[in-house]
Amino acid sequence: MAMAVQKLFPGAQVTIGPAIERGFYYDFDMPEPITEQDLKAVKKEMQRIIKADLPFTREEVSTPGLLFTQTGLHCMLQATHCCL
């Protein structure tokens, strides 16, 4: 979902939501709220990404925030630093 949102809305930042009973969720920091029409476009883009069958890779890093910096998830980097 994050990949789809960032493709459709360049500059959208993925942020961490609060912990919930079954894990956590993430949110997006964007200048404008997502509309119902936008959600349809996100769903369509997600389906396209799934069909592309892109590979998943695991990369271990020694600094907790390094991965977020490499992927451009600056809001997540700020959130993780406050929790370390």
C-alpha positions in Angstrom: 0.0 0.0 0.0 2.8 2.4 0.9 4.4 1.8 -2.5 1.1 2.6 -4.3 0.4 5.7 -2.3 4.0 7.1 -2.8 3.7 6.4 -6.5 0.4 8.2 -6.9 1.2 11.0 -4.4 4.9 11.9 -4.8 6.2 13.3 -1.5 3.8 11.4 0.7 5.6 10.3 3.8 4.9 6.9 5.5 4.5 7.4 9.3 4.1 5.0 12.2 0.7 4.8 13.8 0.2 3.7 17.4 0.5 0.1 18.5 -2.8 -1.7 18.6 -3.8 -5.1 20.0 -2.7 -7.1 17.0 0.4 -5.1 16.0 0.5 -1.6 14.6 -0.6 0.4 11.6 1.1 3.1 9.5 -0.3 6.4 8.2 0.7 8.9 5.6 1.8 12.5 6.0 0.4 14.3 3.0 -0.7 17.9 2.3 -4.2 16.9 1.4 -6.4 14.1 2.8 -7.0 11.0 0.7 -10.5 11.0 -0.9 -12.8 8.1 -1.8 -11.7 8.5 -5.4 -8.1 8.4 -4.4 -8.7 5.2 -2.5 -10.0 3.6 -5.7 -6.8 4.7 -7.5 -4.7 3.3 -4.7 -6.5 0.0 -4.8 -5.9 -0.2 -8.6 -2.2 0.6 -8.2 -1.9 -2.0 -5.4 -3.3 -4.6 -7.8 -0.9 -3.6 -10.5 2.0 -3.9 -8.1 0.9 -7.3 -6.9 0.6 -8.5 -10.5 4.2 -7.3 -11.1 5.4 -9.9 -8.6 8.2 -7.7 -7.4 10.9 -9.4 -5.3 11.1 -8.8 -1.6 14.6 -8.5 -0.2 15.9 -8.5 3.4 18.7 -6.2 4.3 20.2 -6.1 7.8 21.7 -2.8 8.9 23.6 -1.8 12.0 22.0 1.6 12.7 18.2 1.4 13.3 17.4 4.5 11.3 19.7 3.8 8.3 17.1 1.8 6.5 14.5 4.5 6.8 17.0 7.1 5.5 17.9 4.9 2.5 14.2 4.4 1.6 13.2 8.1 2.1 11.0 7.4 5.1 12.1 10.4 7.1 9.0 10.6 9.3 9.6 7.0 10.4 13.2 7.8 11.1 12.1 10.6 13.4 9.5 8.4 15.2 12.0 5.6 15.8 14.6 7.9 17.2 12.2 9.1 19.9 11.6 5.5 20.9 15.2 4.2 21.0 
